[in-house]
Structure formats: structure tokens, C-alpha cells
Amino acid sequence: MIINMKDNYEIKIADYDEAIKYVPKNIADGINYGAVIIYYGYLNGEIISEGRAYLKPKGMASPDEDTLNDETACLSSFKTKEKYQNQGYFSRLYKFIIEDLKNRGIKYVSLGIDPNNERNMNMYSNWGFNEYIKSTVEDSENIDWYKKKI
Ligand SMILES: CC(C)(COP(=O)(O)OP(=O)(O)OC[C@H]1O[C@@H](n2cnc3c(N)ncnc32)[C@H](O)[C@@H]1OP(=O)(O)O)[C@@H](O)C(=O)NCCC(=O)NCCS
């Protein structure tokens, strides 16, 4: 798997899988302002995994504005195309994201988890997301927020 970052050119030419290709305008604006980074995992030229990191400046559609600061980024939109799931691809992208954020001076990352999704809860707990921050409700779904030092 080759790992790459989305840039404005890729936003314009995006023509891959529906679940992964869509970049809402506010997120695209956030990329231009340096507030959002979208990371992609490629396999043989195909984008198969995605993850997003929200950084300062605030006000750019971060899912967790409260926790965002100079040292803390918010992670979201983790996806692997269904047929490639459970084969370790996202794990590799996740490690790349964390290394890249560290290199940018980020010391903590937060993310929101559906507490009923046992698989994801276990995965994030194993990755060290054990510091509970808060609970929110989005589109009638409960989300528990956790933070970890990177
Ligand atoms: C969550 C998701 C992105 C993971 O992608 P993936 O490519 O299937 O993940 P991987 O195969 O790389 O596995 C990631 C980690 O989960 C672990 N894992 C796999 N199945 C697990 C399970 N049942 N319980 C706990 N951990 C599990 C793996 O061991 C790996 O951990 P490691 O890095 O310590 O080795 C993917 O399943 C997905 O797109 N799900 C639907 C969307 C979603 O739920 N996104 C997250 C929203 S918060």
C-alpha cells in the first residue's frame, strides 16, 4: 500500500468509490485554510482507506471544536472500503497519520466513537484512546469522545 495525502488537485479529479470520494465544500475549504488534512491509503492505484485530521484554525467544521488547540488534533472519518477491511490496511494508514501529526507538533489526538460498536471500541482502546472527554449526540446517535497522547 502506498500512502499519500489529498491535495486540492485530487479534490478536483476525485473519481473513486462513493464512500470515499465525497469531500464536502466546508472540508475542502478547511484543507485550503490548513485546518483539515485528508489522508489516503492507496492499493495498486486505488484509494482504499481514508482518515481525516482537524487542526487549528477553529471554525473549520471540526467534529470536536472544544478539544481542538495548538497541541491537539481531532481525528475522524476513518474508512476502509468494505472488501479490504480487516486486512491491516487502516492500521498502516493510522500509524502514518499519527507520525505525520507528531511531525507537525501535535501532541494529543481526540476522536468520537459509537459506544455500541464493540469492534471499534476495542480497536480504539487498544490504540490507547482511554481518556474519556465527553459524550455528544449527533443525528440521534450517541458519540463518546476520547483523547490520547501521541
Ligand atoms: C474501522 C475501519 C476504518 C478499520 O479499517 P480496517 O482496514 O478494516 O482496519 P485494520 O484491518 O487495519 O484493523 C485496524 C485495527 O483493528 C484491530 N481489529 C480488527 N478487528 C478487531 C476486533 N474485532 N476487535 C478489536 N480490534 C480489532 C486490528 O488488529 C488492527 O489493530 P492493530 O493496529 O493493533 O493491528 C473499517 O472497519 C471501516 O471502514 N469501518 C466502517 C466505518 C467505521 O466504523 N469507521 C470508524 C468510525 S469512528
PDBQT file of the ligand as one rigid body, heavy atoms in Angstrom, charges set to zero:
ROOT
HETATM    1  C1  LIG A 201     -12.872   0.955  11.223  1.00  0.00    +0.000 C 
HETATM    2  C2  LIG A 201     -12.163   0.687   9.894  1.00  0.00    +0.000 C 
HETATM    3  C3  LIG A 201     -11.742   2.026   9.286  1.00  0.00    +0.000 C 
HETATM    4  C4  LIG A 201     -10.946  -0.174  10.133  1.00  0.00    +0.000 C 
HETATM    5  O1  LIG A 201     -10.301  -0.393   8.889  1.00  0.00    +0.000 OA
HETATM    6  P1  LIG A 201      -9.574  -1.774   8.548  1.00  0.00    +0.000 P 
HETATM    7  O2  LIG A 201      -8.727  -1.554   7.345  1.00  0.00    +0.000 OA
HETATM    8  O3  LIG A 201     -10.617  -2.827   8.467  1.00  0.00    +0.000 OA
HETATM    9  O4  LIG A 201      -8.701  -1.973   9.864  1.00  0.00    +0.000 OA
HETATM   10  P2  LIG A 201      -7.482  -2.930  10.105  1.00  0.00    +0.000 P 
HETATM   11  O5  LIG A 201      -7.700  -4.256   9.446  1.00  0.00    +0.000 OA
HETATM   12  O6  LIG A 201      -6.237  -2.191   9.757  1.00  0.00    +0.000 OA
HETATM   13  O7  LIG A 201      -7.575  -3.107  11.668  1.00  0.00    +0.000 OA
HETATM   14  C5  LIG A 201      -7.347  -1.992  12.495  1.00  0.00    +0.000 C 
HETATM   15  C6  LIG A 201      -7.071  -2.474  13.913  1.00  0.00    +0.000 C 
HETATM   16  O8  LIG A 201      -8.250  -3.074  14.452  1.00  0.00    +0.000 OA
HETATM   17  C7  LIG A 201      -7.881  -4.324  15.014  1.00  0.00    +0.000 C 
HETATM   18  N1  LIG A 201      -9.080  -5.175  14.964  1.00  0.00    +0.000 N 
HETATM   19  C8  LIG A 201      -9.593  -5.815  13.903  1.00  0.00    +0.000 A 
HETATM   20  N2  LIG A 201     -10.728  -6.459  14.279  1.00  0.00    +0.000 NA
HETATM   21  C9  LIG A 201     -10.900  -6.202  15.587  1.00  0.00    +0.000 A 
HETATM   22  C10 LIG A 201     -11.858  -6.581  16.551  1.00  0.00    +0.000 A 
HETATM   23  N3  LIG A 201     -12.900  -7.358  16.233  1.00  0.00    +0.000 N 
HETATM   24  N4  LIG A 201     -11.726  -6.130  17.818  1.00  0.00    +0.000 NA
HETATM   25  C11 LIG A 201     -10.686  -5.330  18.150  1.00  0.00    +0.000 A 
HETATM   26  N5  LIG A 201      -9.726  -4.939  17.288  1.00  0.00    +0.000 NA
HETATM   27  C12 LIG A 201      -9.851  -5.373  16.009  1.00  0.00    +0.000 A 
HETATM   28  C13 LIG A 201      -6.756  -4.807  14.164  1.00  0.00    +0.000 C 
HETATM   29  O9  LIG A 201      -5.993  -5.781  14.842  1.00  0.00    +0.000 OA
HETATM   30  C14 LIG A 201      -5.973  -3.527  13.975  1.00  0.00    +0.000 C 
HETATM   31  O10 LIG A 201      -5.257  -3.248  15.165  1.00  0.00    +0.000 OA
HETATM   32  P3  LIG A 201      -3.652  -3.117  15.180  1.00  0.00    +0.000 P 
HETATM   33  O11 LIG A 201      -3.319  -1.809  14.503  1.00  0.00    +0.000 OA
HETATM   34  O12 LIG A 201      -3.331  -3.055  16.624  1.00  0.00    +0.000 OA
HETATM   35  O13 LIG A 201      -3.118  -4.310  14.475  1.00  0.00    +0.000 OA
HETATM   36  C15 LIG A 201     -13.107  -0.071   8.907  1.00  0.00    +0.000 C 
HETATM   37  O14 LIG A 201     -13.546  -1.257   9.529  1.00  0.00    +0.000 OA
HETATM   38  C16 LIG A 201     -14.310   0.705   8.459  1.00  0.00    +0.000 C 
HETATM   39  O15 LIG A 201     -14.255   1.413   7.433  1.00  0.00    +0.000 OA
HETATM   40  N6  LIG A 201     -15.424   0.580   9.180  1.00  0.00    +0.000 N 
HETATM   41  C17 LIG A 201     -16.651   1.270   8.827  1.00  0.00    +0.000 C 
HETATM   42  C18 LIG A 201     -16.578   2.739   9.157  1.00  0.00    +0.000 C 
HETATM   43  C19 LIG A 201     -16.223   2.975  10.615  1.00  0.00    +0.000 C 
HETATM   44  O16 LIG A 201     -16.767   2.343  11.523  1.00  0.00    +0.000 OA
HETATM   45  N7  LIG A 201     -15.304   3.932  10.820  1.00  0.00    +0.000 N 
HETATM   46  C20 LIG A 201     -14.871   4.324  12.113  1.00  0.00    +0.000 C 
HETATM   47  C21 LIG A 201     -15.741   5.411  12.581  1.00  0.00    +0.000 C 
HETATM   48  S1  LIG A 201     -15.199   6.032  14.143  1.00  0.00    +0.000 SA
ENDROOT
TORSDOF 0
